[in-house]
Amino acid sequence: MATSNDLLRLSAVLPDLARSVYQATADKFNTQGWIDTRLDVRYFREGGGRIAKVRVVLADGGSGSLRLPAETLQLLHNLDSVRQENSDLWFGLLIRVTNSGECDTKFDYDPACADDDAFIDI
């Protein structure tokens, strides 16, 4: 379970990350052309590093991809620093941002989540 200090450190980065993902999606797909965007980030157990993917659900039922801007990549780097200080270390993060501005966040505590061969297909 995350401590209050862990939550304070996360609250300094997660809102900016969600806003950055939202803005990048709205810029590319307009405000009405998409339903939600999911940023899935997984950190490797050893040696550092991460893998990430972004999937956009479009209003027409299709899907799209999104290249993350430099600002978002910097926030992911900042998040990794916060993650390493966390007393309850997590290895994956899924952020879902909706067109209406809602945001859900889920953490993955499985140290092998970055090794999932199906990551690209999920």
C-alpha positions as CSV (number, residue, x, y, z in Angstrom):
1,M,0.0,0.0,0.0
2,A,1.3,3.4,-0.9
3,T,2.1,5.8,1.9
4,S,1.0,9.4,2.1
5,N,4.5,10.5,1.0
6,D,4.3,8.2,-2.0
7,L,0.9,9.7,-3.0
8,L,2.2,13.3,-2.6
9,R,5.1,12.5,-4.9
10,L,2.8,10.9,-7.5
11,S,0.3,13.8,-7.3
12,A,3.1,16.1,-8.3
13,V,3.5,14.3,-11.7
14,L,0.4,12.3,-12.6
15,P,-2.0,15.3,-13.2
16,D,0.6,16.9,-15.6
17,L,1.1,13.6,-17.4
18,A,-2.7,13.2,-17.9
19,R,-3.0,16.8,-19.1
20,S,-0.1,16.3,-21.5
21,V,-1.6,13.1,-23.0
22,Y,-5.0,14.8,-23.3
23,Q,-3.6,17.8,-25.1
24,A,-1.5,15.7,-27.5
25,T,-4.6,13.6,-28.3
26,A,-6.9,16.7,-28.8
27,D,-4.3,18.3,-31.0
28,K,-4.1,15.3,-33.3
29,F,-7.7,14.1,-33.3
30,N,-9.6,17.3,-32.6
31,T,-11.8,17.5,-29.6
32,Q,-14.7,15.5,-31.0
33,G,-12.7,12.8,-33.0
34,W,-11.8,10.5,-30.1
35,I,-13.3,8.8,-27.1
36,D,-10.3,8.0,-24.9
37,T,-6.5,7.5,-24.9
38,R,-4.6,4.9,-23.0
39,L,-1.0,5.3,-22.1
40,D,0.5,2.0,-20.9
41,V,4.0,2.2,-19.4
42,R,6.0,-0.7,-18.1
43,Y,9.3,-0.5,-16.3
44,F,11.9,-3.2,-16.5
45,R,12.8,-5.0,-13.3
46,E,16.5,-4.9,-13.8
47,G,18.7,-2.5,-15.7
48,G,16.2,0.4,-15.8
49,G,14.4,1.5,-18.8
50,R,10.8,1.3,-19.8
51,I,8.5,0.5,-22.7
52,A,5.3,2.4,-23.5
53,K,2.5,2.5,-26.0
54,V,-0.4,4.8,-26.6
55,R,-3.7,3.7,-28.1
56,V,-6.5,6.1,-29.0
57,V,-10.1,5.0,-29.4
58,L,-11.7,7.1,-32.1
59,A,-15.3,8.3,-32.2
60,D,-15.9,6.4,-35.4
61,G,-15.1,3.1,-33.7
62,G,-11.6,2.8,-35.1
63,S,-8.3,3.2,-33.3
64,G,-5.3,5.4,-33.7
65,S,-1.8,5.9,-32.4
66,L,-0.1,8.9,-31.0
67,R,3.5,9.9,-30.8
68,L,4.2,11.4,-27.4
69,P,5.6,14.9,-27.4
70,A,8.9,15.7,-25.6
71,E,7.0,17.2,-22.7
72,T,5.2,13.9,-22.0
73,L,8.4,11.9,-22.3
74,Q,10.0,14.2,-19.8
75,L,7.1,13.6,-17.4
76,L,7.5,9.9,-17.8
77,H,11.2,10.3,-16.9
78,N,10.1,12.3,-13.8
79,L,7.5,9.6,-13.0
80,D,10.3,7.0,-13.0
81,S,12.2,9.0,-10.4
82,V,9.1,9.1,-8.2
83,R,8.4,5.4,-8.8
84,Q,11.9,4.5,-7.6
85,E,11.3,6.4,-4.4
86,N,8.0,4.7,-3.8
87,S,7.9,2.4,-0.7
88,D,5.5,0.1,-2.6
89,L,7.3,-0.2,-5.9
90,W,5.2,-0.6,-9.0
91,F,6.3,-1.7,-12.4
92,G,3.5,-0.7,-14.7
93,L,1.1,2.2,-15.1
94,L,-2.0,2.5,-17.2
95,I,-3.5,6.0,-17.6
96,R,-6.8,6.4,-19.4
97,V,-7.8,9.9,-20.4
98,T,-11.2,10.6,-21.9
99,N,-12.4,13.2,-24.3
100,S,-14.4,14.8,-21.5
101,G,-11.2,15.1,-19.4
102,E,-11.8,12.2,-16.9
103,C,-8.7,10.2,-16.0
104,D,-8.3,6.7,-14.5
105,T,-4.9,5.4,-13.3
106,K,-4.0,1.7,-12.6
107,F,-0.7,0.5,-11.2
108,D,0.8,-3.0,-12.0
109,Y,3.0,-4.5,-9.2
110,D,4.1,-7.4,-11.2
111,P,7.9,-7.1,-11.7
112,A,7.6,-9.1,-15.0
113,C,4.9,-6.9,-16.6
114,A,7.5,-5.4,-19.0
115,D,8.5,-8.9,-20.2
116,D,5.0,-9.7,-21.4
117,D,5.4,-10.8,-25.1
118,A,1.8,-9.8,-25.8
119,F,2.4,-6.1,-24.7
120,I,2.3,-4.8,-28.3
121,D,-0.9,-6.7,-29.1
122,I,-2.8,-5.7,-25.9
